[in-house]
Amino acid sequence: MSINWQAFRLTIELAVVVSAILFAIGLPLAYWITFSRWRWKFLVEALVALPIVLPPTVLGFYLLVALGSRSPLGRWWQSMTGHTLAFTFTGLVIGSILYSLPFAVQPFAASFSSVDCKLLAASATLGASPFRTFFRVVLPLSVPGLVTGVVLAFAHTMGEFGVVLMIGGNIPGVTRTVSIDIYDQVQASNYAAANATALLLLVFCFAVLTAVYGLNRRTPNQRSWTIGPVK
């Protein structure tokens, strides 16, 4: 019985990179979803939430087509780097960002919408710009939701299977993540190793969810961070 620590290191690296990128792009997107008055905003919300209900193999297939050598993006990337995006760590990052996007954006948007509008009005009255109001009022009051979004995105990326298999394949040290390693062990009837890896991942995910629910319990005035449509 042995655990593939190389797969664990790769998965953690992937989750860290994806969580950092989602934090950077999720903040402005969640802010726009929360405060925009655009009539058709619900279309963007539905697009962001689509990975929650879409089968991972479907998303993975279209990402494979979009990033493959026959696509404009794939050809451009190959001309710049000498290889395609598919079946690379960079491809895994792109696929994981799209697949985990709602798990970051929706908690961000829920935390922004829970900020008292009177505080925003008071800040505007005092002459603060929207940019300054965001960093001095909205952001500090939304810290629990931001932490929750980052943690959920990290944990969700750790457990991905369908998308990473479709777009990354199973290359040791490059695209073989923990979930794929467990699948390989089961296919090889190596149930002891599969059990050890799965148990470790189970304990990790339980610890992450415990931290999230503990954070919500300590902030009763904040909105629940359950993944779903942002109202």
N, C-alpha and C positions, 0 to 999 in steps of 0.2 A: 504494500500500500504506500503510495507516494503522491504528493501534490505537485503539480506542474507550476512551480513558482515563477517560471518565465512567463507563462500565460497570465498569472496574477499581476506581475509587474507591468506587463503590456496593458492589461485591462485598467489598472489604476492610472497609468500614464494617460490612456485614452480618456478616462473619466475626468481627470484633472484638466486636461486641455479643453475638452468639450464644455465643462462647467465654467471655466474662465471665459471662453468665447461667448457662451450663452448669457453670462452675466453682462458682458459688454454690449451685446446686441439686444438682449432682452429688456434692459432698462428703458431705452428710448422707445422700443416697440410697445412695451407695457404702458408707458406714460401716454403714448398716443392713443392706445386703445381706451384708456381710462378717461382722458380729458377731451378727446376729439369729438366734435359735434357733426362730423361728416355723416350724411344720411345713410350711406352704404357701408358704414363701419362694420356691420355684422358680417359682411362677406370676408373681411380680413380676420375677424374672430373665428369664423368657421374654418378658414384656411389654416390658422394656427392650431386649432383643436383637432384637425383632421387626423394626425398620427395616432390619436387616442383610440379611434374607432377603426382606422384602416389596418388591414392585415399587414404585418411587417414584411411578408414576402412580396406584397404588391408594391409597397414603397421601395423595397430593395430592388425589385425588378426595374422599375422606372429610373431609379438612381443609377443602376448598372448601365441602362441604355444611355442616360444623359452623360455619364462620365466615361463611357467606353470609347474605343479608338475611332468609331465611326461617327461620333457626335462632334459638332463644332467645338465644344469645350474640350472634349478629349483630344481632338487633333491639335488644338492650340496648345494644350498642356504638354502633349508629347513633343511638339516642335520646340518648346521651351526647355523641357527637362530630359527628353529622351525616353520617357516612359509614360504610360497612361495613368489616370487617376485610379482606375479600378484595380483592385487587388493590391492596394498600398495602404500604409497607415494614414496618409493624407485623405484617401478616399473614405476610410473608416471614420475619420473625424467629420467629414462633410455629411456622411450619412447619419452619424450619431447626433449631430447638431439638429438636423431636420426632424429626426425621430424623437428627440428629447425636448424639442422646442416648447411644447405646451406645458411641460412639467416645470419649466422655469418661468415662462411668460405669465401664465395664469396666476400663480401665487404672487408674482410681482404686481400684476394689475389689481388683484384683490386687496393687497396691502395699500396700494396707492388710493384706491377708491374708499378705503376706510378712514382716511385722513379727514378730519372735520373741515368742511368747506369754509367755516367761519375763520379758521386760521389762515387759509389761503387768501380770503378777502382782506383780512387784517394786514397781511404781508403786502398785498397790492396797495392798500391804502397808505401804508408807510413808505411807498415808493420803490419797493423791491421789484426787480425784474422777474419774469417767470423763471429764468435760469437760476437766479439767486434764491428765489422761493423754493425751487426744487431741492437745491442742495442744503438750504438752511432750515426748511420746514418739512417738506414731503419725505425726503430721504431719511433723516433721523427717525421720524415716526414710523417708517416702514421697514426698519431693520429686521424685525422678526420674520416678516414675509419674504424679505430678500434672502435671508439665511435659509428659510424653508425651501425656496425655489432652487437655490444652488445645491442644497443637500439632495433634494428629490431628483434633480437633473443628474447629479453624480451617481446616485444609487440606481437610477433607471439605466444609465449608460453601462454600469457594471454588469447588469443582468441581460443586456441585449443579446439576441440570438439571430432572429430571422434576417434583419437588415445587415448585420455584420457578416453573416454567412453569404448572403447574396452578393454584396458589393466587395467583400474582402477575401472570400474563400477561406482557406485553412492553411496558411503559410506559417510554420513555426517561427516565432520571434518577430514576425512582421504583422500578421493579421489574426493569429490564433488567440482568441480571447478565452476567458474562463468558461463561458457558456458553451463554446465550441469544443473546448477540451473535455468537458463533461460528456458531451454528445459522443465524442470520439471514444472515450473510455467505455461508455455503454455499448457502443457498436462493437468494440473489441471484447465485450463480456468481462471487462475488468471492473467489476462492480465495487470492489473495495476502494479503488482509487477514485472512482466516480462518487462514491458515497462521502469520502473524506473531503473532496473538493466541494461537493454540493453542500455538505454540512457547514463548511467554513463560509461559503457564500450566504447560506441561510442565516448564520449567526451575525454576519456583517450587516445584512439587510435588516434584520430585526433590531440591531443596535441603532441603525440609522433612523428607522421608523420610530423607535422609542424616543430618540432625541427630538424628532420633529413633533411628536405628540406631547412630549414634555415641554417643549417651547410653547406650543399652543396653550397648554394648561397654565403656564406662567403669565400669559398675556391674554386674559379673558376679554379685554376690550377690543382685541383684534378679531377680524373676520376669520372664519375657518378656512384653512388652506386646502380643502378638498379639491381635487382636480375636477373641473367641469366648466361649463359656460360661465363667462364673467358677466354678471348682471350690473 
